[in-house]
Amino acid sequence: MILLPAIDVFEGRAVRLYKGDYNQMTVYNDSPARQACIFRDAGASYLHVVDLEGARDGTTPNFDTIVRIVRESGLPIQVGGGIRSLEVIEKYLDAGIARVILGTAALTDPDFLAGAAARYGDKIAVGVDILDGFVAIRGWTEVTETKCLDFMQRLVSLGIKTVICTDISKDGVLGGANHGLYRELSETLPLDIIASGGVATLEDIAVLTKLGLYGTILGKSLYTGSIDLAKALALVQSLEGTTT
């Protein structure tokens, strides 16, 4: 299982939100690129980056900041937030982004999703943000009437392989990951599932590793020190018996 430290970018700074609330934001580093290097030096092999303004507004105001993360860290990164056209996908991939994450547009524009999946294949992932079993969009500001399982089954039919699944109610509160949700999804769907939201302890990581998930995103737990990245990576390696 891959551990992906998260860097959420807002106005060029690395921040964290509480339950996706833009009014409850904490700044952890004025330089997201410097934060990326900290994670790299602790052993990270992949990063998860979100343009929070892009997710909310459908734009890419932090594009240059994200490119600096790639260049200065030297790590492969997946990026989400505001990616709602083939032109933006192309822009990110040309800049060296390893994988782009489609969020709002994946639900609201099925033709765009199908076209992106057909054209870019494994370089496309979909972020499925969930609140009480339903998909949320537009930076978590709007909860739809689409059930998460129904939507993810649709993704399978389109050939999507990687899904970043976030339980919004768990995100940023260090209350523990929704193990039941990830168990159900991993047992039901032929997807590479990346868990996100609420991962607070090494025990959380152990449970998710044993579920056989593709990856887990670590956010606030790293910034507050409740999880030490080097220890977490060593734990995954010991449980899997392979280098992670």
N, C-alpha and C positions, 0 to 999 in steps of 0.2 A: 504494500500500500504506500502510495506517495503522500508525503506531508507537504502541504502548500501553505507557507506563511502568506497572510493576506495584507495587502497594502491598499487601503481605500483612499482615494485622492479627492480632495475638495479644495478648490482655490490654490492648487499647487502644493498642498501640504498633506502629510499622512495623518489620517484621522480615523476615529471609530464612532459609530452611531450606537445609540441604545435602542434596541428593537426597531431599527430602521428609521428612527425619528430624527429628522434633520435639525430639529430644535434642541436635541440632546446629543451634542457632538463634542468629542474630546480630541484635541490636537496632540499627537504623540511625537511628531518629528516635522520640522519645517522643510526637510529635504527627503522626499520619498526615495530618491536614488540612494541617499546615504543609508536610509533604513533598509533598502534592499541589500546593500553590501553587508550590513550587520547580520541579516538573515543568511546570506551566502557564507559568511565567515563562520557561522554556527553550524553549517553543514547542509543548508537547504539546497536542493537540486532543481527546484521549480517554484515559481511564484504565481500567486493569484492577485491580479490588480483590477480594481474597479474605479472607473471615473464616476463618482457620485453625482456630479452635476450633469453628466451625460445621461446617466440612468434616469434622472428626474426630468430633464428637459429635451432629451433626444438629440443632443449636440456632442461635440468632442472638444471641450475647452481645455482639457488637460493632456491633449495629444503630445505636445512637446515634452511635458514632464514625464509621461510614460515612456517615450523614446529614450529619455535620459536614463531611466531605470534599466532598460535593456542594455544600453551601451556601457553604463558604469558597473553594473553587476555582472554582466556576461552570462546571466542565467536565462533559460527559456522561461517565458511568462505567458499566461493566458490572461486576456483582457476582456472585460465587459463594461457596459455602460454607454448608452447612446449609439450603439451600432445597429443602424436601421436601414442601411442601403448597401448594395454591392460595392459602391464606390468607397465607402468607409472601410468595409472589410479589406478591400484591395490596398487601401492606404496603410492600414495597420500591418498587413502581411508583408507589404513591400518594405516597411520600416523594421522588420525583423521579429515581429510578434509571432510566437509559435502557434497560438490558437486563439480564436476570437469566440466570445460568448454572446449569443443572441438572447435577449430577454424579452422585453415588451413586444418587439416586432415579431418574435417567433409565434406569439399567440394572436396578435392583431392583424398580421399580414401573412397568411399561409402560403401565398404564392412566392413571396420573398424568401421564406424559410425553405421551401422546396427547391427554389433556384439556387440558394446559397449552398444547401446540402449537396446538390448535384454537381455544382461547379467546384467546390472547395473540399468536399469530403471530410477527412478526419481533422481538418483545420477548423471545423465548425463544431462548437459545443453549444448546448442550450442551458440557460440558467432557469430553473424552475423554483420560484419563490412561493412558499406555501404558508397560508394562515388558516388554521382550522380546516385543513383538507382542500382548500381552494387556492387557485393560482392568483398571485398578486403581481401587479405590473406597475410601470411608471415609478421606479424607485420605491416600490412598496407602498405608494400612496393610494393605490386603487386595488381593491380585492374584487376579482371577477366571479362569475357564477360557474366557471369551468373547474371541474374536479381534477385534482392533480394527477390521479392515476389515469383518467381518460386522456388527458393531454399527453402524458408520457407514453401511452400506448400509441398515440398518433405519431409521436416522434420516432418510435421504432419503425412504423410503417414507412416513414420517409428516409430511413437509413441513417438517422442520427445515432452515433455510438456513445457519446460522452454527455452526461448531464450533471450539472452542478445543482444539487438540491439543498435549498436553505429553508429551514423552519424558522420563520420570522419571529415567532414567539420566544424562540430560544436565543436569537442572535444578540450578542453583546451583553448578556446577563450572567454568563458563567454559571448557568443552572444545570448544565449537563446536556448532552446531545439527545435527540429523540431516537433512541436505539430501536424502538419498535417500528417507527416509520422506515428507517433504513433497512431493517430486516425484511419488512414486507416488500419494499421496492426491489431489493436485491434478489429475493426469492421469486418475484413475479415477472420481472422485466429483464430482457437480455441486453442490458445497458452497462457501460462503465460509469458507475455512480460515484460522484465526489460529494461527500457529506459536508455540510456547512451549518454553523449555528450552534452555539452553546457548549462546544467542546471545552471542558474546563479542567480536566485532570488526566493523568496518565492512565487511569482506569478507563476513562472514556475512550482513549486511543486504543487501549487493549481490546475493548469490546468491538470497536469498529474494525480493527484489524482482523479479528476472528470472524467477523461477518463476511470477510473477503471483498470488502469494497475496493474500488480502484484507487480512491484517494480521500483525504480529509483536509479541509481548510482550517487553519488555525489563525484566529484573529486576536480578540481581546486577551485571551489567555497568555499569549506571548508578550503583549505590551505591558500587562500587569505583573507578569512573572509567575502566574499560577502554573504555567507549564514552561519548562526549560526545553528549548528546541533540541539541543544536543541529546538530552536524556530521552526525549520522545522518539527521535530518530533511532537511537540505540535500542529502545524497547521494540519498535516495529521490526528492526532487523533481527532481534532475538526471537520474536514470535514467528517470524516467517522463515528464519534460517537463511536469509539471503540479504544482499546489500540493497538498501533502499535509498 
